[in-house]
Each structure stands twice: as C-alpha cells, then as structure tokens.
Amino acid sequence: MIVVSNASPIIGLAVVGHLDLLRHLYGKVVIPPAVFREISVTGAGQPGAQEVRSSHWIETRRVTDESQCVSLGMELGRGEAEAIILALELKADLLLMDERRGRMAASRLGLKFIGLVGVLLEAKHSGLLPAVKPVLDDLMERAGFRISGQLYHRVLQAAGE
C-alpha cells in the first residue's frame, strides 16, 4: 500500500504520542520534500521533527513534475501541493491530509484521502487504539486540532464510544 502524507497528520499524531499508528496501519508513509522541511527544519525541536528525520518507515520522495506543484501551489501551500502531486505520481492508495482546500483539490484529482480523524477511526477498528475519544480530546487540547461539535459526536459514534 502506498500512502502519502501531508504534515498535519504526522505532527498531530506526534504531539499526542501516537505517530506509530501510521507505521502500524500502513507500514511506510511517503512525504515530499516540502513536508519534510515543514516538519523537520521549520519545526525543528517540535513533535515529529526527529521522527521524520530518523524513522526508516517515513520516506521522503521528490515530485517529478515541478510545474504541477507550482500550478497547484497557487491555491494551496507548498506542502499540500507537493503531497497531492506526489500521490498522483506514485498512484498512491491513500493521501493523508486534513486541510479543507487540499482535500477539495485531491478530490477534484480523483485521489482517495483521509484525515487525522479517519486515521484514528482506522486504528480503533484495527484494534490499535482502545478508544478514539481520549486521543481526539488530547489533539484538540494540545495540538490545537479543530473539529465541529457535530463531527466530534459523529466520530465518537462511528468509533462506538
């Protein structure tokens, strides 16, 4: 399975100490250079920075078609644009992305994607997480993760909590 990630799912999971969920769910996660820089260079010393630099299961791969990144970068940040184009180039099975505009672009381009909440639900259904609620609450409190009250309740319902 080929999984490409943007920065926010990696950072969010690292903040709450659950970055390994990605490794357990997907084996390997591929990120583009802009995401690597955002997490490891700009975010040096922050959660996820060291893991991205040293984890064998997080692989950095360059985008081949730079012109597509520039074009998509007009509506998105560089990390989102590179992640989407890399997912297209690798024919990824899944793109991990939380940003609304990025998800809209990914959808328009026919990519399958989930966000951090989807990862937590997959982890719960796979038996890797005993409960979603404490992790979701921790994300909201410590990582500044925002989710509407309505979606929060739907997620907990989907998790059987």
C-alpha positions as CSV (number, residue, x, y, z in Angstrom):
1,M,0.0,0.0,0.0
2,I,1.4,3.4,-1.0
3,V,0.4,6.2,1.5
4,V,1.5,9.8,1.0
5,S,1.1,12.3,3.9
6,N,0.9,16.0,4.4
7,A,2.5,17.5,7.5
8,S,-0.6,17.9,9.7
9,P,-1.4,14.2,10.3
10,I,2.2,13.5,11.2
11,I,2.6,16.5,13.5
12,G,-0.8,15.9,15.2
13,L,-0.1,12.3,15.9
14,A,3.4,13.1,17.2
15,V,2.1,15.8,19.5
16,V,-0.1,13.2,21.3
17,G,2.4,10.4,21.2
18,H,0.7,8.2,18.6
19,L,2.8,8.7,15.5
20,D,3.5,4.9,15.4
21,L,-0.2,4.4,14.4
22,L,0.8,5.3,10.9
23,R,3.6,2.7,10.8
24,H,1.3,0.0,12.2
25,L,-1.6,0.9,9.8
26,Y,0.4,1.5,6.6
27,G,3.9,0.1,7.1
28,K,5.5,3.0,5.3
29,V,4.5,6.6,4.7
30,V,5.9,8.7,1.9
31,I,6.3,12.5,2.2
32,P,7.5,15.1,-0.3
33,P,10.5,17.4,0.5
34,A,8.3,20.4,1.4
35,V,6.6,18.3,4.1
36,F,10.0,17.1,5.3
37,R,11.2,20.7,5.6
38,E,8.0,21.9,7.3
39,I,8.2,19.2,9.9
40,S,12.0,18.7,10.4
41,V,13.5,22.1,9.5
42,T,10.9,24.7,10.2
43,G,9.6,22.6,13.1
44,A,13.0,21.5,14.4
45,G,12.7,20.6,18.1
46,Q,8.9,20.2,17.8
47,P,7.0,16.9,17.9
48,G,7.6,14.8,14.9
49,A,10.8,16.5,13.7
50,Q,13.2,13.9,15.0
51,E,11.0,11.0,14.0
52,V,10.7,12.3,10.4
53,R,14.5,12.6,10.1
54,S,15.3,9.2,11.6
55,S,12.4,6.8,11.1
56,H,13.0,4.2,8.4
57,W,9.3,3.9,7.7
58,I,8.9,7.6,6.7
59,E,10.4,8.1,3.3
60,T,11.0,11.4,1.5
61,R,10.5,11.3,-2.3
62,R,10.8,14.1,-4.8
63,V,8.0,15.2,-7.0
64,T,8.9,14.6,-10.7
65,D,6.6,17.3,-12.3
66,E,7.6,20.5,-10.6
67,S,5.3,22.6,-12.9
68,Q,2.2,20.8,-11.5
69,C,3.3,21.8,-8.0
70,V,3.7,25.4,-9.0
71,S,0.3,25.4,-10.6
72,L,-1.4,23.7,-7.6
73,G,0.7,25.9,-5.3
74,M,-1.3,28.9,-6.4
75,E,-4.3,27.7,-4.4
76,L,-2.5,25.6,-1.7
77,G,0.6,25.7,0.4
78,R,3.7,24.1,-0.9
79,G,3.4,21.1,1.3
80,E,-0.1,20.3,0.3
81,A,0.6,20.8,-3.4
82,E,3.7,18.5,-3.3
83,A,1.8,15.9,-1.3
84,I,-1.1,15.8,-3.8
85,I,1.2,15.7,-6.9
86,L,3.4,13.0,-5.3
87,A,0.3,11.0,-4.5
88,L,-0.8,11.3,-8.2
89,E,2.7,10.4,-9.5
90,L,3.1,7.4,-7.2
91,K,-0.5,6.3,-7.8
92,A,-0.9,6.3,-4.1
93,D,-3.6,4.2,-2.5
94,L,-4.2,6.9,0.1
95,L,-3.4,10.5,0.9
96,L,-3.4,11.7,4.5
97,M,-4.5,15.4,4.6
98,D,-6.6,17.5,6.9
99,E,-6.7,20.9,5.2
100,R,-10.1,21.5,3.5
101,R,-8.7,23.2,0.4
102,G,-6.2,20.4,-0.1
103,R,-8.9,17.8,0.3
104,M,-11.0,19.6,-2.3
105,A,-8.1,19.6,-4.7
106,A,-7.3,15.9,-4.0
107,S,-11.0,15.0,-4.6
108,R,-11.0,17.0,-7.9
109,L,-8.0,15.0,-9.0
110,G,-9.5,11.6,-8.1
111,L,-7.3,10.8,-5.0
112,K,-8.6,8.8,-2.1
113,F,-7.8,10.6,1.2
114,I,-8.5,10.6,4.9
115,G,-7.5,13.0,7.6
116,L,-6.3,12.5,11.1
117,V,-9.8,11.6,12.4
118,G,-10.0,8.9,9.7
119,V,-6.6,7.5,10.8
120,L,-7.9,7.4,14.4
121,L,-11.0,5.5,13.4
122,E,-9.0,3.0,11.3
123,A,-6.7,2.5,14.3
124,K,-9.6,1.9,16.6
125,H,-11.3,-0.6,14.1
126,S,-7.9,-2.3,13.7
127,G,-7.5,-2.8,17.4
128,L,-4.5,-0.5,17.6
129,L,-6.4,2.1,19.7
130,P,-8.6,1.1,22.6
131,A,-10.6,4.4,22.3
132,V,-10.7,7.4,20.0
133,K,-12.1,10.0,22.4
134,P,-9.1,10.4,24.7
135,V,-6.8,10.9,21.7
136,L,-9.2,13.2,19.9
137,D,-9.6,15.3,23.1
138,D,-5.8,15.4,23.5
139,L,-5.4,16.5,19.9
140,M,-7.9,19.3,20.5
141,E,-6.2,20.4,23.7
142,R,-2.5,20.0,22.9
143,A,-2.3,20.2,19.2
144,G,-4.9,22.9,18.5
145,F,-6.8,20.4,16.3
146,R,-10.2,21.9,15.4
147,I,-13.4,19.9,14.8
148,S,-17.0,20.9,15.0
149,G,-19.1,19.6,17.8
150,Q,-21.4,17.8,15.3
151,L,-18.4,16.0,13.7
152,Y,-16.9,15.2,17.1
153,H,-20.1,13.3,18.1
154,R,-20.3,11.6,14.7
155,V,-16.7,10.4,15.1
156,L,-17.4,9.0,18.6
157,Q,-20.5,7.3,17.3
158,A,-18.5,5.7,14.4
159,A,-16.0,4.6,17.0
160,G,-18.7,3.0,19.1
161,E,-17.9,5.3,22.0
